[in-house]
């Protein structure tokens, strides 16, 4: 599951970069008044990157906590 999570983490970062570049290029070609609202999709992709990164760190800390709890219960028994 670790490889999948890392791939998806960087997928969202790459998507955000591509969307920002694509919207900027299209905005320069045909005017930003037509394309500016598509920046929202880039912002959502960037938000997904940061939320996914935060959740991955949170899960790692939780797994370490569970391991410690298991070791403590084994030592007490």
N, C-alpha and C positions, 0 to 999 in steps of 0.2 A: 504494500500500500504506500510505502514511502516514495517510490519512484513515480507513481501516479500523481501523488500530491505535489511533488516538485515540478513535474511536467505541467500540471494544471496551473500551478503558481506562476510559472514563467509564460504560459499561454496567455494569461490575462494581461501580463505586462506587455507582451509583444502586440496583443490586440489593441491595447490602449495607444501604443506608439503608432501603429499603422493607422488607426482611426484618426488620431490627431493630425498625422501627416496627410492622409487622404482628404480630410475635411478642409485642411488649410490649402492644399493644392486646388481643390475644386472651388473653394471660396475665392482664391485668387483668379481663377479662370472665369467664373460666372457670377461673382459677387457674393459677399458674405451674408447679405440679407436673405439669401436663399438657403445658405448652408450652415449658419451659425448654430442652429438648434441641434445639429448632429454632434456637436461637441459634447452634448449630454451623454451620448453612448461611450465616448472616450473616457469621460469622467466616471461613468459607472464601471467600466472595465478596470480603470485604475483603482477605484474603490474595492472592487472584487479582489485585486491583487493584494491590497493592504489587509483586508479582512481575512483572506485566506492565510496570509503570512502570520497574522496575529493568532488565528485559530490553531495553526500548526504548532506555534510556540506554546500555546495554552495546553494543547494535548500532550506535548512532550513533558511539560511540568506535571500534568496530572498523572501520566504514566509513571514518572519518577516517584510521585507521592504514593501511588498504589504499591509500587515495589517496596518502598520503605515501610509501609503499613504491613505488608506481607512478612517482611523480615522481622519486624517487631513482634508480630503475633507468633512467628515460629520460635523466636527467642524466649518468649514468655511461656510457651507450652512445653 
